[in-house]
Amino acid sequence: MKPPRLKLPRLTLSGLRRQPRKLGPWWRNHRRRLLQFWAVGVASSVVVTAASAAGYLEGTQAKTLDLLLRLRGSELNADVVIVAIDDEAFDSVGQLQPLPREYLAKIIRGLQRAGAAVVGLDVTFQAPTTHAADAALARAVRDFSDDGLSRVVLTSGVMPKTGPLADGALLAAVVRGAPDVPEDPDAMIRRTTLLLPGPGGRFEPSFALAVVARLGGLPQRTLDEALGGGLGTLALPEFRRGHGLDPRGEPLTIRADELLRINFIGKMKSFLTIPSNAVAALADPRAEIAPDNPFRGRVVFVGATFQESRDFFTTPHGAMAGVEVHANVAHMLLTRSFIRPSGWVVSFLLQVVVVMFTGAVLVSYPPMVGTLVSVGGMLLVGFPASYVIFHRGSYWVDFMLPILATRFLGFGADTLERRRFKQAFSRYVSREVAAQVLSESPGLRGERREVSILFSDLRGFTTMSEDMPPEQVAAILNEYFDAMTAAIFRYRGMINDFVGDAVMAIFGAPLQDREHALHATRAGIAMGEALEALNLRWKREGLPQLRMGIGIHSGEVFAGNIGGRSRVKYTLIGDAVNVASRVEGLNKELGTTMLITEATRRLLGDGVKARDMGPREVKGRTELVHVHELLALVGGG
């Protein structure tokens, strides 16, 4: 006996294709708006990228990088050592300025005995002091040398014109660098240039570059030949993690017009900092120096940190002595830890990705909510990602540019939505009222309102339609609705619905209108006059005449947007709507043209002439409705 065969559903390729079509309805419903938002988003990305490339966003971008640098914190670094001429040292030399040169000579000799690899002396010598003092300093600089090239790097600029420090042999034996560092417009030090204008129209290396070059054994002549024209390539020493110092690292191309963002390792005293008095004491031949002291084989910067020096600058990490700024630049050169901006192409592509996502969010939520969600998402995701990338590789992906593009997209989406709303709403109210609604009630939130509701209906239109071609019926209706719409708009009314040949209009919503009853009544009279004018023309054209019934009731309703996410409609909810509809129907029974309820009659006061038709039963309501036939408005309609 064979086992029964199981009938399994056949899985076909066409069946497989039908599976992933769940997004189809969503795409069809939102495609047009989504494509509009994407177009605005890409345009926003182009504008932001262009503004960034032109430097208009430099201030904003600089502050985002400041934030990343501060969040990275500080770690003590001993690759570069700072000898600080602090307040204690300044007091010990009698607070003399310029600093006594015998004292500086002791610092240099102490570093020589400690085995420093190179010393950057961040002190200017504008004028000679005593011959003995200047000679002591010059001798210390010359004595600390290799093959006639001093390991002490001096600052360039004004030097004494006479005396030992003006000796040509001394100047030929040292490497010198410009100590100036450019400031941003907000007086903050964030960037540096490695080549600065020097005498004779040529360029000279910055102080930090000169120190690093001397560490690699490069004399001043080599630097002048390679960089004097403003562009050159140097093989500079490089610290390689786990391998120590490579005297000839990867060559660097150096340009005079290039501003590098300084990759500060932290706030002040992030480098190993030792008071100058302790170092000066090492100049004494009797002082014992440990073989593994912190200066041996290291780059050392000597500079003033005492308050009277006024050699302090504002940086992303707060106030910092000038000598430490140079140390940060030198460390950046030695470790090749340059801040690498992502570039405009990567930035633009990232912005496009973000605005594409934002566009999808905006079509699913109101513009302001969607913008907040998108910007919040960028801050929660983009900022941490930017921080991790920067912290691990010094790559700077500016998370603010996508946020700016998203914000512009939000503005654009809001403008599109307002335009779409105005175009759509203008079909139901006049353009002036639509603009006012947009400025006063853009969300059309639901709320209780006292309004007047007008219903109108054509008499005998159904019978007439049976004897006429559909095209002619549609043409007559279009003319009729155009005339009725103009009359309603004239008196600040809103057309809520067309049902067949019936019209429902609202007065007093969405905009507040204290005279909603009067405006509804005037609109009803204007509608009757417009129909009379149409009948005269239609009569000449041999077309049938139309009659109309109008009912107006005033009362409290709930007015606002009603519906689901895919379809929303502004409408009224409440018993007053049903009453107005039923009152219009009483015109057939009473042989009248326009009826108003007692509630509307009270609001009109003495400004109306009406015939009391008494309380009447209306369909679907147990309570009688008191109605009046409108005859005229006092003072005209």
N, C-alpha and C positions, 0 to 999 in steps of 0.2 A: 504494500500500500504506500503510495507516494504521499509525502507530507503536503499539506495545502500550501499553495503559493501565496505569499503576501503581496498585495498590490500597494506598491510604494508610489508616491507622487513623483512624476518625472521632473527632474531638474534640468531646465534648458538654459542656453545662453541668454535667451530673451528674458527668462525669469530672473537670471542673475542681474541683468541690466536694470530691471525694475526695482531691485532692492534699495539702492541708494538714492531714491528720488524723494526722500523725506523733506529735503530742503526746497523742493520745487515750489510748493505754495508760498513759502516764505519769500523766496526769490522773486516770484511773480508779483507778490503784493508790494514788495519794497524795492524792486529793481530800479525804477525811475529815480526815486529819492536817493537810493544808495549811490547810483552813478553820479548824481548831482553832487552829493557830499564828497565822493572820491575826487571829482574834478576840482572842487573847492580845496580839498585837502592837498592835492598835488600842487595846485597853484600856491597855497600857503607855504608848502615846503620849498618851492622855488624862491619865493619872496624871502623866507627866513634864511635860506642858504646864501642868497645873494647879499642880504644885509650883513650876514656874518662874514662873508668873504671881503666885503667892502669895509669892514671894521666898525660898522654901526653898533654891533652888539658886543664890542670888546669889553665894556664895563660889566655887563651881565655875565659874560663868559668868564671874565677874570674872577668874579666873586664865586662862581660855582667851583672853579679850580681851588680858590682859597679854602672853600669848605672841605673839599676832598683832602687837601693837605692837612688841615687841622684835625679832621677825623682820623687820619692815619696815625696821629699821635707822635711821640718822640721815643727814640731809642738811643742810649749812649753809644757813641761811635768813637773808636780809638784809632781808626786808620789815619785820621788827621787830628793833630793835637794843637790846642790853642794855648799860648802863653799870654795871660791877661795882665796887663799893667793896670791893676785895679786901684781902688781908692786907698787901700793900705799902702801900696807901692808909691802912689802919688804923694801921700803924706810923708813917707819915709825919705823922699828926695826934696822935701821942703816945698812941695806943691809948685815946683818951678816949671815954667813952660818957655821955650821948648824943653822937652825932657833932657836932663843931663846926659850927654853922650858917653860919659864914662860908664853910666848905669846901663845904657844900651849895649856898650861893648862887653860888660860883664854877662849880660844875658846871652849874647852870641857865643862867648867863650864857654859858658856853662852848657849850652846846647852842643857845641863842638865836642866837649869832653863826654857828653852823654851819648854821642853817636847819631845825632839827627841826620837824616838823609838830605834834607834841604830846608832852608829857613826863609820864610817870606816876612820881611820886616815892614809892616804896614805903618811906617812913620815917614813924614815928609821932612825934608831938610831945606828950608827956604833961605836960611841965612847962617853964616858961620857963627860959632860961639868962641870959646878960647881955643888957641892953637893946640894946646895939650889935649883938651877934650876931643876935638875933632880928629886929632891924630890917633888917639886911643881907639876911636870907633873905626877909622879907616884901616888901622892895623888889624883889628879883630876881623873885619870883613875879608881882608886879603889873606890872613892866616888860615881862615876856614875855607880852603880851596882844594880842588883836584886839578893837577896839571895846569895851574895858573888860572883856572876858572872858579870863582868863588861860589860856594854853596849858598850864599846869602843873596836873596833876590830883593832889590830895592824898588821903590816906587819911582816912576818917571815924573817929569814935570820940572818945576823950578828947583835948581840946586845952587849951593853957594858958588859964587863966581871966583872966590879966592880961598886959599887954605887947603888942608889935606883932603877934604871931601870934594874939592874941585880938581884934584889931580887926574890927568888923563889916563895914567896907568891904572888907577883904581876903577875909573868908569869903564875902561876896556875889559876889566876882569870880572865885571858883574853883569847879570841879566836884569833888565828893568821892565816894569809893566805899569800901565796906566791904572790908577786906583779908582777912577770914576765908574759909577754904576748908574744907569739911567733910571729915572723915576717915572711912574705912570702919572696920568693927569690927577689922580687923587692922592699924590705924594706918597705912594706906596712902592716899595721895591718888590717887583715880581719877576722882572726880566733882566737879562744881561746881554751885552754884546762882547764878543771875544776880540774884536778889533776896533780900535778907536782912532780918530784922526790925530796925527802927530805933527811934528814940525816938517816943513818943506813939502806939505801936501801928501806925505806918505802916511801909512797907518802903522800903529804899534800895538803889540799884544796887550790884553788886559792883564791886571796884576795876577789873577788866579791862573791864567793861561801861561804867563811867564814862569810861575812857580812850578807848574806841572812840566813845562818844557825843560826847565833846568833839572828837574828830577830825572829826566831822560838824557841828560848830558848835552842838551842843545845850547850852544852859545848865542849871544845876542846877534852876531853876524848872520847866523843861519836863520834866525827868526825874521830879521829884517829882509833877507833875500827872498824868503818863502812867502812872507805876508805883507811886505811893504806896499804892494800894489792893491791890497784890499781883498785878495782872493788867493788861497793857497791850500796845500795839503801837508799835514804833519803826521808823522808816526809818533804818537805820544804814549807814555807809559799807561798801563791799564791794570787795575786790580781785577784778577779773575778769582771768583769764589772757589775756594779749595785749592788754588794753585799759587796764590801769592801775587807778587808784582811782576808783570811782564814788561821789561824796559821798552820794548817796541811793540806796542799794541796795534790794533787795527787802525790804519790811517784815517784821519778825520779831515774833511773838507771844511775850511773856515772862511766865512764871508763877512765882509765889513757891514753889509746891510742886513744881516740876519740877527734878529732878536730871539734869544732862547729863554724860555720860561725856566726859572730856577727851581729845581726840585729840592726844596728845603727838606732836610731830614727831620726837622722838629723845631721846637722853640729854642730860645737862647740857652746855651750851655748843654746842648745835645752832644756836642763834641767834648771829648775829654779836655777839661780846662784846668790849667795849673797856674797859680799865682806867680808873677814874675820875680818876686823877692826870693822864692824858693829856688828858682832857676839861676838867678844872679849869684846865689850862694855857691852854686856848683862851679863857678869860675875859680874858686880858691883851690889851688893844687892839692891842698890837704883834705878836701872834701872827698868822701868815698862815694862812688857811683856804682850801683848794681849793674851787672851785665845785661839784665833783662829789664832795664828801666823803660818807662813809657815813651821815651823819645827815640830810642835806638831804631834806626832804619825807617823812621816815619817822617811824614811831611809836617812841618811845624809853622804855624802863623803866629807872629808876635804883633800885638796891637793894643791900643788903649781901650780900656773899659771903664775908666773912672768918669764920674759924672761931668766934671769940668771939661773933659775933652770934647763934649758935644758931638761925638762921632757915633751917633745912634740913628737908626732908620726904622721906619714902620714897614713891617713885612706881614704876610698872612698869619704869622705866628706871634704877632705883636712886635714890640720894640726889640731891636737886635743891634749889637755893636757892628760897626763896619767890618772889623776883622773877621767876625763870624760869617758875614755875608760872603766875603772872599773865600772863606773855608768851605762854605756850601757849594760855591761854584767849582772850586778845585775838586771837591769830592765827587761832584757830578761828572766832571771830565775824567777823573781817574776810574770811576766805576762804570762810565758810559750810561749812567742812569738818566738820560735825557727824557724830558716829558715829550712824548710823541703824540701830537694831535691826530685824531682819526682821519682828518682830511675831509674835504667837502663832498667827495663822492660817497664815502661811507656814511657821512652825516646825512646826506640827502636820501640815500636808500633807507636808512634807519627811520627817517621822518616819514617817508612814504609808507613803510610797513606800519608805523604807528597810526598814521591818519587813515589807512585802510581799515584797521581794527576799530578805530574811533568812529569811522563812518558807519560800520555795522552796529555799533552801540547806539549811535544817534538815531538810527531809523527804528530802533527798538524802544527807545526811551525819549522823553522830551529833551529838547536841545540842551537846556541848562543842566538837567540831571545827567545826560549822557556825557557832557563835557566834564562835569565833576567826577564821574566814574572813571573816565579816561585819564584825566590829569592825576586823579588819586592813584590809579593803577600804575601810571608812569613813575610816580613818586615812590610807590611801594615796591615796584619791580625794577624800574630803570635806574633809580638812584643806587640801590644796593649793588646791582650788576656793574654800574659804572665805577663804584668804589672798589669792587673786587678786582676788576680789570686794571684799574690804576694802581692799586696796592701791589699786585703781583708782577706787573710788567711795565709800570709807568706809562701805559697807554691811556690817553685821555679821550674818552668818548663823552662828549658834552651832552648830558641828559637834559639840559635845559632847552636845547634847540627843538627836539621833538615835542617838548611841553609847549613851547611857544607856537609851533606849527599846529598842535592840537587846539591851543587856545584860539588861534586865528580861525581854525576850522569851526570851532564852536560859535564864534561870531558870525562866520559865513552861514553856518547851518541855521542859526537863529534868524538871520536876515532872510534866508530862503523860506523858512517856516512862516515868518511874518508875511512875506510876499505871497506865499501859497495860501495862507489864511485869508489875507486881504482879498485875493482874487476869488477864492471860494466863497467868502462871506459876502462879497459884493453882489453876489447873485441874489441874496436875500435881504440886504439892506443897501442904502445908498453908499457911495464911496466915502462920503464925508463921515457917515455914521460908522462905517467899517474901520476907518482910520482912528476914530475916537474909541471904538471898542478895543482896537489893538493896543492903544496907549493906556487905557484905563482898566481893561479886563482881559489881558492876553490869554489867561488860562481858562476863562469862561467857567470858573468853578461854580458848582451848584449852590444855590442859595434861595431863600424864600423872598419872593417879590410880590408886590401888589401891581397888577397889570390890567390892561384892557385887551380882550381877545375879540377879534373880528372874524366871522365866518361868512363867506359869500358862496352862492350857488346859482347856476343858470337854470332858468325854467324852460322846459321843453327841448333841451339840447339833445337828449337821448333820441327823441323821436326824429328831430331834424337830422341827426347823424345817420339814421337808417336810409334816408333818401339822397344822401350826398356821397361822392367819392371820398375815401379816407384822406387823400391829399388835400382836398378842399376843406375838410373838417379841421385838419391840422393847421392849415393856413389861417382859418378863422380863429381858432384857439390861440395861435401865436399872437395875432393882432390883439385879441381880447386880453391875454395875459400881459402883454407889453403895456397896454393902457392901464390895467389894474396895478401893475407893479409901479409905474410912475406915480400914480395917485397915492399909493401906500408909502413909497419912499419920500414923497414930498412932505409927509407929516411924521417923519422919523419912525416909521413902522418897519417891522421885520417880517418878511414872508417866511413862515415856518414850513409851509407845505403846499403843494399842488396835488390834489387828489381828483383825477378826472378833470371836470370843469369847476371844481370847488377850490377856494382859496382860504388858507388860514393865515392870519397875520397877527403879530404881537406888537403891542405898544407898551413901553415901560421896561423892556428887557431886550437885549442884555444891558443896555444903558438905562440908568435911572431917568425917569421922566415924570415930574410931578403932575403934568397935564396930560397924562396918557389917555384919560377918558375923552378929553376934548380933541386930542389929536386923532384918536380912533374914529370919533364921530365925523370930524372933518374929512378924514380919509374916505369914510363910507359915502359921504355926500359927493366927494370928488370922483369916486368910482361910478356912482350913478350918472353923473354928468358926462364922464368919459364914455360910458356905454351908450348914452343918447347920441353923442357925436358919431360913434361907430355905426349905430343903427341908421342914421341919416345917410352915411356914405354907402353902407351895404344896401339900403333901399334903392339908391340910384343905380347900383350895380346888379339889382334884381336878386339880391340875396335875402334870405329870411331874417326877420327881426328877432332879437333876443331880449329876454327879461331876466332880471336878477333879484335875488333875495339876500338881505344882509342882516346878520344878528350880531349884537355887541353886548358883551358882559364884562364886568370888572370884578376882580376878586384876587385872593392870594393863591399863589401857585409855587411849586418848586421849579426853578428855571436853571438849566445848566446842561452840560454835556452828558449824554446818556449813551451807553453802549459798551462794547468790548474793545479789545486792543486793535482788532482789525477794522472795526467800523464804529464811528462815534458820530452822534448827531446832537445838535443843540435843540432842545425842545422843552415843552412845559408839561408838568404833571400836576394834576389836582382836579377837584370837582368843578372848578371854574371853567375848565376846558370843555367838559361835557355839557355844562349849562349853556355856554356860548353856541355850541354846535346844535343843541336842541332848540334854542331860541330862534336860530336861523330857519329851522324847519317849520316853526309856527307861522311863518309868512304865508305858506300855502293855505293853511287852515283859516287864517284871518284875512287873507286877501291884501296883505300889506307888502311893502317893499323893504322897509328898514325898521327893525325892532331893537330897542335897547332895554336892558333890565333896570329894575329899580335901583340896584347898586350903582349902575352907570349914571342913571338919572340924578341921584343924589350928588355924585361927584361933579356933574355939570352945573348944578345949582340953577340960578335964574337965567343962565345963558342959553336955554333951550326951550323950544316950543314942541310939545309932545301931546299926543292923545292917549289917555290912560286906557289900556286894554285889559286891566285887571289881572288877578292871579290866574295862572294857567297850569294845567298839567303838562308835564313833558315826559317823554319816554325814558324809562329807566330811573325815574326819580319819584319818591313818594311825596316830597315836599313841593308845594306849588311854587311857581316862579312868576313874580309880578313883572309884567312887560308894558312898554309904552311904544307907540308908533311915533317915530321921529318925523316931525313936520318941518322944522327949520331951526337954525341956530340964530339967536339974537345977535344982530350986528353982522350977519352974513356968515357964510361958510368959508 
